[in-house]
Amino acid sequence: MRHDFCVGLIVPLLKDKYGDVSLVNMYTGVTLSSVFRWFEYIVLELCGECLGSDMLQYGFNKSSGCVDAVFTFREFV
């Protein structure tokens, strides 16, 4: 096992920007690791055709974006 998979940087993110920043439970930890980003890229290159998503999936989809989601929402409402 490579040592790089065990290394990451934990960054505290504030859950509620209007909350009390002095409380510990107002934060959530997110681990940043460049190794997983490369691993994700390799998996997508090798298996991208097999990994499908729903046609209503707007985020993280190359063929659509926020404009499509806003249009769909406005038409629905």
N, C-alpha and C positions, 0 to 999 in steps of 0.2 A: 504494500500500500504506500502510495506516495505521501510524503509529509505535507505537501501543499494542500491536500484535501482537508487537513485538520486545522488549517490556519484561516482565521477570518477576523474582521474588525466589527465589533458590536457597536452600533450607533444608537443612542437613545433618541426616539422620536416622540414629540409631545402629542398625546391623543386628542386633546381638546385645547385649542389655542386660547379659549376664554376661561379655562380652568386655572387653578392655583399651581403655578410652575414649581413651587417649593415642595409639593407632595410627590413622593416616589411613585405612587400608583397612577400618576397622570402620564407616565411614560411607558412606551413599549420598545423593546429592543429589536433591532433589525441587524442581521449579520451580513456584511458585505464580503464577498469572496470572488476574486477574478477567475478562479479555477472553474466554478460552476457556470459562469458565463461562457467560457470556452467549451465546456462539456455540453451545454444547451445548444450552442452553435453547431457542434459536430453532430449531435443527435438530429437536429433539424435538417442538416445537409444530407444525412444518410437516410432518414425515415420521414422526410417532410411530406411526401405524397400519401403516406399511410395515416398521417395525423390530420383528421378533418375537424371542422368546427361547424356549428349550426349557422344557418344563413342570417340569423338575428344576432350573431356575435359581432360586435362592432369594435371592441378594444382588441389590440394586438392582432389585427387582421389586415393584410396588405391590400385587399381589394375594397375596403370600406373605411370610413372614418367617422368623426364626430358629426360632420355635416349630414351624413346619411341617418345617423341616430336621431339628430334633432328634427330632421324632416319627418321621420317615422313617428316620433313622439307628437309633433304638431298635428299631423294627419289623424292620429288616433284620438287626440283630445278634441 
